[in-house]
């Protein structure tokens, strides 16, 4: 199974949750379990680079606090404090002169440098836990590379990635989140299985490296015979681990299938719950169709009524016009009679 992500640190599930969360965050700052723990730098983990960096940062803090405090203590608090400090420095220069301004800047510089070195440098909590729990977490470096495939028959790193991907797929599945799987067993057993596989693979990697180093460039029938025996032992143990990894992958595949079935079931349930609404929608649709026919009939009758009204108005207008046209003749006739 191809993996799209790099191996994350595999941490002993027996550690406290807070320590495990710190170590699982990333491999940065952690130390391979199969390599000796390097000595901690002096001064509480502070290095010369820390001291020189703090010196430069503190100089900017002292001279132009408004330009850097926002990056050290947060945008809005940094801007507020920086503006206040900048205004204070300007006030000192205006009120007491350039010499007082320089002395103030130097004093602030030394104080800021001391605070940054003491509070901002050195070993942080994650680095402290990484040293304290060295050997109880495994990194990609603990599982070698493809060069060990000849002795082991596989790449330990690729096998560990497969195991981790399978465990992650189960623990992040919807059926597990909704409690449809044995969540207690998954949350406890699967991380323990992953850690045991990591221990075994790291040990196989260590032994394979030793065999490869011991053999070196030596050749001969006796060397080949010993190598053949040791290779068989390594591959026998490797085959047993492969079965465990494949079992995890089958579990992950079944979980994916269960996820798909669960999503289908949820969709069907939601559609069924819409049944009453859909029934009402159909009823309303029929009512709408009947209403459309009725409205169209009203519209037709309305158009007929308009036509009738217009005809009546035309008739009345015609009658009025006829009466208006006839009226002068009557008047003329009346006038003749009176004459």
Secondary structure, 3 states (H helix, E strand, C coil): CCCCCCCCCEECCCCCHHHHHHHHCCCCCCCCCCCCCCCCCHHHHCCHHHHHHHHHHHHHHHHCHHHCHHHHHCHHHHHHHHHHHHHHHHHHHHHHCHHHHHHHHHHHHHHHHHHHHHHHCCCCHHHHHHHHCCCCEECHHHHCCHHHHHHHCCCHHHHHHHHHHHHHHHHCCHHHHCCCCCHHHHHHHHHHHHHHHHHHHHHHHHHHHHHHHHHCCCCCHHHHHHHHHHHHHHHHHHHHHHHHHHHHHHHHHHHHHHHHHHHHHHHHHHHHHCHHHHHHHHHHHHHHHHHHHHHHHHHHHHHHHHHHHHHHHHHHHHHHHHHHHHHHHHHHHHHHHHC
